[in-house]
Amino acid sequence: MLATEREPYLLRGRRNSELTLPSLLPPEGTNAATNLYDPYQSVGSKGVNHLASKLMLALFPPNTPFFRLRLDEKVKAQAEQSGDPEALTDIET
């Protein structure tokens, strides 16, 4: 049952690996003595790197923080009451 459910994903992975690294997901029936086709091209790997960099720029734009720390007023008041001058250093509210 699990083999039939994962077969479409393996088939898709094998088709994609034919363009980049055929030894990553070799075709069924191959063994250690089988010579696999080496595509001698970098179109597939360049495409993957290009899409990964585009996704990275879309999710994490340059020169912008990807998260912001905000304190509750209660926590901020506790930090102020502690008397430590560095407790509230560089915290934006």
C-alpha positions in Angstrom: 0.0 0.0 0.0 2.8 2.4 0.9 4.7 1.5 -2.3 1.7 2.5 -4.5 1.2 5.8 -2.6 4.8 6.8 -3.0 5.3 5.6 -6.6 4.1 8.9 -8.3 6.6 10.9 -6.2 9.5 8.5 -7.0 8.6 8.6 -10.7 8.6 12.4 -10.6 11.9 12.4 -8.8 13.4 10.0 -11.3 12.3 12.2 -14.2 13.8 15.3 -12.6 17.1 13.5 -11.6 17.6 12.5 -15.3 18.2 16.2 -16.0 20.5 16.8 -13.1 22.1 13.9 -11.2 20.8 10.5 -12.5 22.6 8.7 -9.7 20.5 10.4 -7.1 17.3 8.5 -8.0 18.4 5.8 -10.5 15.8 4.0 -12.6 14.3 0.8 -11.3 16.3 -2.3 -12.1 19.7 -0.6 -11.9 22.5 -2.0 -9.8 26.1 -1.1 -9.0 27.4 -2.3 -12.4 24.9 -0.2 -14.4 26.4 2.8 -16.3 24.0 5.7 -15.9 23.7 8.6 -18.4 25.7 11.7 -17.4 24.0 14.7 -18.9 27.1 17.0 -18.9 24.9 20.0 -18.6 24.0 22.4 -15.9 20.6 23.6 -17.0 18.8 21.6 -14.4 21.0 22.6 -11.5 21.1 26.2 -12.6 17.3 26.3 -12.8 17.1 24.9 -9.3 19.5 27.4 -7.9 17.8 30.3 -9.8 14.4 29.3 -8.3 15.8 28.9 -4.9 17.4 32.3 -5.0 14.1 33.9 -6.2 12.2 32.2 -3.4 14.7 33.4 -0.9 14.4 37.0 -2.1 10.6 36.8 -2.0 10.5 35.4 1.5 13.4 37.4 3.0 13.8 40.7 1.1 17.3 42.3 1.6 17.8 45.1 4.1 14.6 44.3 5.9 14.4 42.3 9.2 12.4 39.1 8.8 11.1 39.3 12.4 10.6 42.0 14.9 10.7 41.6 18.7 7.9 43.3 20.5 7.5 43.2 24.3 4.2 43.3 26.2 3.8 46.3 28.4 4.0 44.0 31.5 7.4 42.6 30.5 8.7 46.0 29.6 7.7 47.4 33.0 9.4 44.4 34.7 12.6 45.2 32.7 12.4 48.8 33.6 12.0 48.0 37.3 14.9 45.6 37.3 17.3 48.5 37.3 19.5 47.0 34.6 20.4 49.7 32.1 20.9 47.2 29.3 17.6 45.5 29.8 15.8 47.6 27.3 18.7 48.4 24.9 17.7 48.5 21.3 14.1 47.2 21.8 11.6 48.8 19.5 8.0 49.1 20.7 
